[in-house]
Amino acid sequence: MDRREALRRTAWIMGGAISAPAIMGILKGCAAKPTIDWKPAFFTEEQGILVTQVADIIIPKTDTPGAKEVGVPGFIDLMLKDVYAKEDQEKYLTSLKAFDEAAKKEYGDPFIELSSEKQTAFVKKLHDAVVKDYSQNAPAYRSFIMTTKELTMIGFFTSEVGATKVLQYVAVPGSYKGCLPLSEAGNGKTWATS
């Protein structure tokens, strides 16, 4: 029996008198909570889930693995922990919180609890707004969006999959041939550089 059928039967037994909060509690209480398959060193688990979902929206799985499959969220976690200055770490976390609060304001739920369609639309909407208005009074979530995008791209294209299956890669390239059409110089793919 699914949740809708259980609600229908319960409503029938109670004469149709079930409160809206009770219905929402039943519908949300049975939903599977998102998880991650890596252990965050910098993020809390909830922040790690959010970053994983956003990275997967930036580079989704297609005919090649996406950001999540090649370990980009763990890369972002370690970069922030080991490379970024304390001030930049705090700025990122404050911006991440502003991003999640914007999702709650727009949809009534935290970002990680939204459907994948809503998550994708929300990330695209905020990203486009940030790119369009790069002034001093840009939204508080700008740092989160742009830093996550940057680290996702770096993490993905420096991974083995990104460098060899998406970009062209030859460990020791052949001879130099100038003035070739792009179609002859690598099937339209950009070269990976080291």
N, C-alpha and C positions, 0 to 999 in steps of 0.2 A: 504494500500500500504506500503510495507517495504522500507527501505533505498536504497537497491540495485535497486529496480524498479524505485524509484524516480530519482536516478542517471542516470539510463538508459534513462528514458524519457527526463530528462534535457539535457543529452548529445545529444540525437536525435534532440531536439529543437534547440540546439546551434551548430548543425553540428559536434558534437563530440569534441568540443574544450572546455574542462574543465581542469583547471590546477590541478596538483597533490595536492597543498596545499588546494585548495577548496574542493577536494574530501575527503582529510583527515579531514578537519574541519567538513564536513557533517557527516562522519562516526563516529568521536569521539564525536561530539557535541550531538548526540542523545543517546549515551550510558548512562545507569543509573550509577550514582556515588555511590560507596559503602558507607554504613552508619553503625553506631553502635547504640545499644539500651541501652547504659549506659553512664553516664556523667563522663568524665575523671577529676580527681583532680590534677594529675601531668602532664599528657600528653596533647598536643594539640589534637583536634579532629582527625586530619590527622594521628598523631602518634598513637592515640588510635585505629584507623582503621587498621593501619599496624600491630600493636602488636596483635590485635584480629585475623587477617588473619594468622600470623605466629603461634600463639598459636593453632589455629584450624588445621594447618598443622601438628604440633607436636603431638597433640592428636585429631584426627578427630572423628566425629560422626560415630559410627558403630551400633551395636545392643544396645549399651549404649550411652548416651549423650557424646558429645565431650567437649573439653576445653571451647569452646564458650558458649555452653548450660549451663554449671555449673558455669559460671561467673568468669572463670580464668583471662580474660583480666582486669576486675575490681580489682581482687586480686593483679595482677602484678602492676597496677597503684597505689594502696594504699600501697603496700610493698615498692615500690620505694620512694613514697612521705613520708611515716611515719617511715620507718626503715633504709633506706640506708643513709649514710653520704653524704653531699653535693658533695664531691669529686667523690664518686661512682655514684651519680646521673648524674653529668656532663659527666663522662666517658661513662655511658650508652647512654646518648643522643647523644654524639659525635659518638659513635659506631653505633647507630641507623641511624644517618645521612649517615655514610659511607656505611652502608648496602643498603640504598635507592639509593645512588649515584652509587653503583656497579650495581644495577638493571637497572638504567637509562643508564649506560654505555653499559651494555650487550644487553638490549632490546629496548632502546630508550624511555622508558616510566617509570614513577615512579612505584614502586612495587605494590601499591594499585590499579593501573590501568591495571595490567597484568591479563591474563586469569588464572583461578585456576590451570590449568596444568602447565603453565609457573612458577607460584608462587611456586608450590610444587617442581618442578625440580630445581628451583633456590635455595630454602632453603636447599634442600638435597645436592646440589653441594657445597654450601658454608659451610654447617655443616660438610660434609665429609672432606673438605679441612682444616677446623679449627682443627678437631680431629686428622687428619694426621700430621699436622705441628703445634705442640704446643710450638714452640720455641719463642724466644724473637722477632723475625721479622715476627710474624704471622700478618695476615691482620687486618686492623683497625676495621673491623666489628666483630672480635672475641668476644669481650665483650658482644655485643648485642645478638649474636647467643647463646652463652653459658649461659648467665644470663637469657635470655628469656626461654630457655629450662629448666633450673633449677627451675625457678619460676612457669613455667607451670606444671611441674611434682609435685611440692610441692602443688600448688593450687588445682590441680585435685585430687590427692590422699588423701588430707585432707578434701575434700568436702564430703558431705554425699553420693553422687553417687559414687565417686571414692573409698571411704572406704567400702561401703556396696554392691555395684553392681559389682565392678571390683575385689576388694580384698575381702577376707573373713573377716567377722566381727562378733564377738560374744561379747556382752557387758561384760558378766561374763563367761569366758571359762570354760569348763567342766574339768574333771580329766586329769591328765598327762598320756600320753601313749607314751612311747619312742620307737624308732626303728620301726616306721611304714613306709611303702612305701608312697611316696607323693600322689599317687592316692587315698589312703585310708585316708590321713590326710587333705583332703579338696578339692577333685576333681581337683587337679592340680593348684589351685590358691594359691597365697602367702597370708600370714596373714597380715591384717592391724594392726598396732600398735599404741598405743596412747602415 
